[in-house]
Every structure is written in structure tokens, then in C-alpha cells.
């Protein structure tokens, strides 16, 4: 960060990318959706440590960044499905590399 509070241009793209997927849950949700369309409860089961309130908030943020789409069905009770977008799929290689890095890191740090 420069002293005037502005980021150098070559860092802005990384800043934007990190803001789109920042936090504990977004990459895990995207990883889950990379295997196919899921309903809210399915996502909640797959990302089992997340609360419904947090999952709802994270899904809205992912949708606002055009990484997922939300489809509401006119049923009772209403059914909602989430699907990763093509833009979201462009992160699959990044998520895969993070997976492999995480395995190596776990082995390095925890010896597992």
C-alpha cells in the first residue's frame, strides 16, 4: 500500500480477486458446487461447519460477484438451487492448486 492509501496498479487485480473469494467459506462453497448444482441444505451438509445464516450471506456475496447463480422454483416450500457460473468455473484450477498446496502444507507443518 502506498502512503497515499492507493494500491499500485499491478496489485489491484490480486486485490480484486481476493475480495471476490475472501473469507473462510467461499472457496469451500465453490469447490462443493464444482461437482454440480446443489440445494441450500445440500451445501450446508457438504460445508458442515457453516451456519445457515453464514451460508446464506456467503451465497449472496458469491452471486453478487457472478461466481454462482441462484434459481428459485415455484413450489411449496420454495426450492432454491445454486450452480457455479462459467466465471466461477474459471477458479477451478486455482482451487485445485490450493488443494494440493494445502496437502503439502499439512504434511510440512503437521507431519500428516
C-alpha positions in Angstrom: 0.0 0.0 0.0 1.3 3.4 -0.9 1.5 6.2 1.7 -1.4 7.9 0.0 -3.7 4.9 0.5 -3.8 3.8 -3.1 -2.7 0.4 -4.4 -0.2 0.2 -7.2 -1.9 -0.8 -10.5 -0.2 -4.2 -10.6 -1.7 -5.2 -7.3 -5.3 -4.2 -8.0 -6.1 -7.4 -9.9 -4.9 -9.5 -6.9 -6.8 -7.3 -4.5 -10.0 -7.7 -6.6 -9.6 -11.5 -6.8 -9.0 -11.8 -3.1 -12.0 -9.7 -2.3 -14.2 -11.9 -4.5 -13.3 -15.1 -2.6 -12.1 -13.8 0.7 -13.1 -15.4 3.9 -13.3 -18.9 5.3 -16.2 -20.3 3.3 -16.4 -19.0 -0.3 -13.8 -21.3 -1.8 -15.3 -24.3 0.0 -18.7 -23.4 -1.4 -17.3 -23.1 -4.9 -15.5 -26.4 -4.5 -18.7 -28.0 -3.5 -20.6 -26.5 -6.4 -17.9 -27.5 -8.9 -19.3 -31.1 -8.7 -22.8 -29.9 -9.7 -25.9 -27.9 -8.8 -26.9 -28.1 -5.2 -29.7 -27.0 -3.0 -29.1 -25.0 0.2 -29.3 -27.9 2.6 -27.0 -30.0 0.4 -24.4 -27.2 0.6 -24.9 -26.9 4.3 -24.2 -30.7 4.7 -21.1 -30.6 2.5 -19.7 -27.5 4.2 -20.7 -28.9 7.5 -19.1 -26.4 9.8 -21.0 -23.4 8.4 -24.2 -22.0 9.9 -27.3 -21.4 7.8 -27.0 -17.7 8.3 -23.4 -17.6 7.2 -24.1 -19.9 4.3 -26.9 -17.6 3.1 -24.7 -14.5 3.4 -21.8 -16.1 1.5 -24.1 -17.4 -1.3 -25.4 -13.8 -1.8 -21.9 -12.5 -2.0 -20.8 -15.2 -4.5 -23.9 -14.4 -6.5 -23.2 -10.7 -6.5 -19.7 -11.5 -7.8 -21.3 -13.6 -10.6 -19.5 -16.7 -9.4 -22.7 -18.6 -8.8 -26.4 -18.4 -9.9 -29.5 -18.9 -7.8 -32.6 -20.5 -9.2 -35.9 -20.3 -7.3 -38.6 -22.9 -8.0 -42.3 -22.0 -7.6 -43.1 -24.8 -5.1 -44.2 -25.1 -1.6 -42.0 -24.7 0.3 -39.9 -22.8 -2.2 -36.9 -24.7 -3.5 -33.7 -23.0 -4.4 -30.7 -24.4 -6.4 -27.2 -22.9 -6.7 -25.0 -23.5 -9.7 -21.4 -22.4 -10.4 -21.2 -20.0 -13.3 -18.6 -20.2 -16.1 -16.9 -17.2 -14.4 -16.9 -19.3 -11.2 -15.6 -22.3 -13.0 -12.6 -20.3 -14.1 -11.4 -20.6 -10.5 -11.3 -24.4 -10.6 -7.6 -24.5 -11.3 -6.8 -22.1 -8.5 -8.9 -24.1 -6.1 -7.2 -27.3 -7.2 -3.8 -25.8 -6.7 -4.8 -24.6 -3.2 -5.9 -28.1 -2.5 -2.5 -29.5 -3.4 -0.7 -26.8 -1.6 -2.9 -27.5 1.5 -1.9 -31.1 1.4 1.8 -30.3 1.2 1.4 -27.6 3.9 -0.4 -30.0 6.2 2.4 -32.5 5.7 5.1 -29.9 6.3 3.5 -28.3 9.3 1.6 -31.1 11.0 3.5 -34.1 9.6 0.3 -35.7 8.3 
